[in-house]
Amino acid sequence: MSESPSYQLFCMGNPLLDLQVTDGEDLLKKYGLSANDAILAEEKHAPLYDEIVRERQITYVAGGAAQNAARGAAYILPPKSVVYTGCVGNDALAEQLKAANKKEGLDDVYLVKAGEKTGACAVIITGHHRSLVTTLAAAEKFEQSHLSSPAVAPLIEAAKVFYVEGYFLTHGVNSVVELSSKASTAGKTFVLNFSAPFIPQFFNAQLQQVLPYCDIIIGNEAEAEAWASANGHPEPQNLAAVAKTIAILPKANPSRARVVIFTQGPNSTILVDSLQPDVPRVYPVNKIADSDIVDTNGAGDAFAGGFVGAYVLGKSLDECVTAGHALGSMCVRLVGPQYQWPKVKVI
């Protein structure tokens, strides 16, 4: 890591190692899981991890929503542009994450907790759907004081754009508020990804604390509908209307616009800018043949990584969406949240 921090993008989230299995219909039924969902593991899910390690062919992939997006942004940015923080254990899983990050040009400043296990996510693939079951473990032991540590504070000071996953709100809302409010006060860009429907459903109070500081909000159609339902929106399935409602919510720094982007998998992406809230932008997605889709795990994170990476480069919002679509399209052709190597030009 360079002595004078130059990272333009600072990302924070739950570092996880993905344990990915295919043809998991029986696992969905056995553990009461939905085909296209993301949940935190409950007690009844505890045996799942041992079972898939013991009985299934597993693909291990570096995961965690913000870490996936950070690696995506690093893919299209110059070296030493992106740094990521979160909490891991001092174990083999953490070493696998560090190796994956290094390979892909992402620097990390993990908080390492001795005696804790690094978080893991069981990724159960059925057709083109993925069910994510996460045990946070060390990831939820993140300490707010890490943000003001000598290793991290200068990076926050130097960064121009910040990206945080919604999952972090389940345990670290104070850290998110600190980071987002600092960004807002300094006139920097803060990006939040809703990450999963259960965040606006069950962590709406935490979300409300952060939204005033958000300049860019990214989600998918299920997350948009969950937010709308949780907040009494009259048209929860009207993505443009929901995006407009979020875009014009009060901001701590009202001189800065807010942009809301909702993806819909293979269907068009919707973008609403608070400067023109009644003029939603619609971006068609280039269709991919079913035979070319390996799995969709991490595709939303890849979109976010492409979008934010292009934003850091100073590209227009239209170009940012194009970059997001390109990385998302690349991701679904590979196993898990990965990107094509050697690199191909995205934007």
Secondary structure as UniProt FT lines:
FT   STRAND          9..12
FT   STRAND          16..21
FT   HELIX           25..31
FT   TURN            35..36
FT   STRAND          37..40
FT   HELIX           43..45
FT   HELIX           46..55
FT   STRAND          59..63
FT   HELIX           65..76
FT   TURN            79..80
FT   STRAND          82..85
FT   STRAND          87..89
FT   HELIX           92..103
FT   TURN            104..105
FT   STRAND          107..108
FT   STRAND          111..113
FT   TURN            114..115
FT   STRAND          119..126
FT   TURN            127..128
FT   STRAND          129..135
FT   HELIX           137..141
FT   HELIX           144..148
FT   TURN            150..152
FT   HELIX           153..158
FT   STRAND          161..165
FT   HELIX           166..170
FT   HELIX           173..185
FT   TURN            186..187
FT   STRAND          189..193
FT   HELIX           198..202
FT   HELIX           204..210
FT   HELIX           211..213
FT   STRAND          216..220
FT   HELIX           221..230
FT   TURN            231..232
FT   TURN            236..237
FT   HELIX           239..247
FT   TURN            254..255
FT   STRAND          259..264
FT   TURN            265..266
FT   STRAND          267..273
FT   TURN            274..275
FT   TURN            277..278
FT   STRAND          281..283
FT   HELIX           290..292
FT   TURN            297..298
FT   HELIX           299..312
FT   TURN            313..314
FT   HELIX           317..332
//
